[in-house]
Amino acid sequence: GGVTGVGSTYPSPLLSYLKRSKLIPVTPLNDLWFLDLEGLTQECLMHGVCTSVLPWKIIEVPGKRPSPRWGASMSLDSFATLFVTGGATYDSTGGYSELDDLF
């Protein structure tokens, strides 16, 4: 797998991540986005006839934020509280580090 450019092929960033390769560096981020499903219709779900584009929207998070990371897990409880846990980042020496925190 790879990404084809003009005259060459670059390794897939996802494949490199899964193989824990440093061929393509991953940049840990601390932004949070959600997919707005308001425009999703039953016709789109049932038959694939989708007439609108579902927008991604950034969420501004008050208070303490998780450190920059990738590969984290999230869940939403019945009170609409979002929990973010785990993921990976680079430590202060640039080495790969797995996280086990909860926000």
Sequence and secondary structure as in RCSB ss.txt:
>XXXX:A:sequence
GGVTGVGSTYPSPLLSYLKRSKLIPVTPLNDLWFLDLEGLTQECLMHGVCTSVLPWKIIEVPGKRPSPRWGASMS
LDSFATLFVTGGATYDSTGGYSELDDLF
>XXXX:A:secstr
 EEEETTEEEE HHHHHHTT SSS    B   EEE  TT  HHHHHH    S   EEE    S    SBBS EEE
E TT  EEEE  EEE TTS EEE   B 
